[in-house]
Amino acid sequence: MSLPTPSSVSLTPQARADRGVAARAETPLEQHAEFAAPPDRDAVSILEQQAVSRVPSLVPIRYQRMLVSPFTYLRGAAAVMAADLAATPTSGLTTQLCGDAHLLNFGLFASPERRLVFDVNDFDETFPGPWEWDVKRLAASLLVAARDNGHTPKQQRSIVRGAVERYRKTMHEFAVQGHLAAWYAHLDVDEAAQTLLRPLGKRQRTDVTATLAKARQHTSEQATAKLTTTEGGTRRFVAQAELIEPVRTLLAGVDLEALQKDVPVVLESFRGSLPSNVAVLFDRFDIVDMARKVVGVGSVGTRSYVVLLRGRDDDDWLILQVKEAQRSVLADRSAPTTLPTYPNEGQRVVEGQRLMQATSDMFLGWVSARDVYGADRRDYYVRQLRDWKGSAAVEVMSAKDLRSYGELCAWTLARAHARAGDRIAIASYLGDDDSFGRALVEFATSYAEQTERDHAALATRVSALLASGGTSAPPG
């Protein structure tokens, strides 16, 4: 009888640590400072290629939001940075990546146990890849945000180094823990509140407390009151320019009867992706209305819908978001992996999220369905629209606050990477000093400068189109 070949995690801790040392010899930490844009690099063309698969009428809104600042540009340019990262040195150690780990893709939400937690909260681009790609995107976003906020170069470097050092130290902490301890680790905001608030000043404590209270108000009930009205005794979504378009107005002239027949089939397919106990709960709700909803920055132009469902009575509402999952920007950039991949892009998002998050939305699932205003079948993932969701106001953060927030994001990212990757090998690769932190300060500085040039190039392209009588966005 032959035994299976051991995986990296079934090796001894020492053998796994040796893998990290060998990887560092192959790609020294100092090499991660490198970033130099090639002469033929064209960021705008990458954005134009993405626009081809998006709703044409929404593409201008995407560019509009990206042009607000270099930071909003970076948020929408995950595909550009993925192409850039693919040309940089890598450690060769892989894990499940968020794929778009900028600092606003971390935030607050409710666990199924009704506890407020802080975690990575966007997985549209999740895919297996080198762990450092996520760290570099986080570091770059911190430095761009610091520049946007007017912080000094010394403060910018301190913010980035603080986050990267927190990632390194956290990975070392997880490296000495058992598998279950590392898996169960999470940041429960209620339990950690006093620890988080203790080092803050009075104004900072007031701001954080207000953010937590506001997050708890973001519920399906609050969303229903804000996004719907009663028409003829029935709840309906209210149209909001460039934000929400009810399906009943969006599909004028379309066979609504055929659509109504499709919906139960789609919901049954989605139901099959849920745990059986949650499927029982889902069965107790009935669909009432649907609308298209514009979301985010980088996601604008992908198909995204909200579905209103009624429970036991008119005081019991659930709003689900049904969001298109396109091919990850990392899919053509990463090396082969032993981590699972999926043919359905919605399932890719859901399974990646479940792997990286300490706790996930109970209604998280996926479905493949015909688009409501086109013949093509597309992949979607489904989640609650709001469930105690909250995010930080990064644009008004002082340098001290931004550093603290960056460290919180870095701890969270290290915990997520430790679940799917070889935490011992990664910790061993990072070593016992701040060499990686110093390298990423250099990388983030170079990438922030490149981001500002890319932002200006996109603005110039849009201005040229407007001057010539074109649309408010590059063609796509």
Residue, then its C-alpha position, 0 to 999 in steps of 0.5 A: m500500500s502506498l501512502p499519499t504524498p504529504s502536503s506542505v502543511s503535513l510536513t514537520p514545523q521545522a521542514r515548513a520553516d525551512r521552506g520559508v528560508a529557502a524561498r527567502a534565499e531565492t527571493p531576498l526580502e529586499q527585492h520586494a522594493e522593486f517596481a518600475a513601470p515598463p515603457d509600453r505600460d498602458a493602464v487606461s487600455i487595461l481599464e478599457q478592456q474591462a469595460v467591454s464586459r460591463v453595462p455600457s451606460l454605467v461605465p461613465i459612472r465608474y470613471q467618474r468615481m475613479l477620477v475623484s482622487p488618486f485613492t479612488y483611482l487605485r480602488g478601481a484599478a485592481a486589474v492594473m495593479a494585478a498586471d503590475l504585481a505579476a511582473t514583480p519578484t515573488s516569494g513562491l509561497t501561495t495562499q488564498l488572496c483577497g485580490d483587492a486588499h486596499l484599506l477600504n475593503f476591510g470593515l465591520f459586519a455582523s456574524p451569524e451569532r449577532r456579534l460585530v466583527f472586523d474582517v476583509n469584506d470584498f472578495d470579487e477578485t479572490f484567487p490563490g496567489p503569492w501572499e505578498w501581493d495582498v500586502k503590497r496592495l494594502a501598503a500602496s493604498l495606505l501610502v496613496a491615502a496618506r498622500d491624499n490626506g496631506h501627511t508628511p513623507k515621514q508620516q507616510r513611511s511610518i504608516v506603511r511600515g507600521a502595517v507591514e510590521r504588524y502583518r509580519k509579527t501577526m504571522h509569527e504569532f500564528a506560526v506557533q499556534g495549532h491549526l484550530a487556534a489559527w483557524y478560530a482567530h477573529l476580531d470580535v469588536d465587542e470583545a476587543a472594544q476596550t483594547l481598541l479604544r484605550p490608546l485613543g484620545k477623547r475625540q478618537r474614542t468618540d469617532v470610533t464609538a459613533t462608527l460602531a453605533k452606525a454600523r449596528q443601524h445598517t440592517s435589512e429593516q433600515a435598508t428597507a425603510k431607506l430604499t423602498t416605499t409602499e405602492g398600492g399596499t405593496r413594498r417597492f424599490v424607489a428609483q434613485a438616479e445613477l444608483i437604483e433602477p427598479v426592474r419594472t422600469l428597467l425592463a420596459g418592453v421586455d417579457l415580464e411574464a417570462l422573467q417572473k417564471d425564471v425567478p423561482v428557478v434562479l432562487e431554487s438554484f441559489r438555495g442549493s448553494l446555501p447550508s441546509n439549515v439556512a435554506v429552511l430559513f430562506d424558504r420562509f421569505d417571498i420575493v416582492d421586488m427587484a432593482r438594479k443597484v450601482v455599487g462601489v468604484g471598481s465594480v461599477g458596470t458589473r451587473s448588480y441587483v437588490v432583491l426585496l423579500r417579505g417574511r412573516d409580515d410587513d415588519d419582517w423584510l430581507i434585502l439580498q444583493v445579487k452581484e455579478a462575479q466576473r473572472s478574477v483579475l488574478a486568474d491569468r497572473s498567478a502560478p498553478t496552485t494546490l488550492p481549489t479553483y471553481p468553474n463558476e465565478g460566483q462560487r469562486v467568490v463565495e468559497g474564497q470568502r468562506l476560506m478567508q473570513a473568520t465568519s461569513d454572511m449566513f445568506l452567502g451563496w451563488v447562482s448562474a442565471r440569464d441576465v434580466y436585460g440580456a440573453d447571456r447567462r452570467d455568474y453571480y454571488v448573493r449576500q445580505l445588502r446590509d447587516w451591521k456593515g460599516s467602514a472607516a472614514v479614511e479621508v479624514m484620518s490623522a496620520k496616527d489614526l491611519r497608522s492604527y487603522g492600517e495595523l488593524c487591517a494588516w492583522t486581519l489580512a495576516r489572519a486570513h492568509a494564515r487560514a489557507g496558506d502555510r503560516i509557518a513558511i510565510a513567517s520564516y520567509l519574513g524573518d525576525d527584522d523589519s527588512f520586508g517593511r523597509a522594502l515595502v515602504e519603497f515599493a509603496t512610495s514608487y507605486a503611489e507616484q505611479t498611481e498619481r500618474d495613472h490618475a492624471a492619464l485617465a483624466t487627460r483621456v476623459s478630457a480629450l474625449l469630452a473636448s472632441g464631443g465624445t462620452s465621459a469615459p474611454p470607449g469600451 
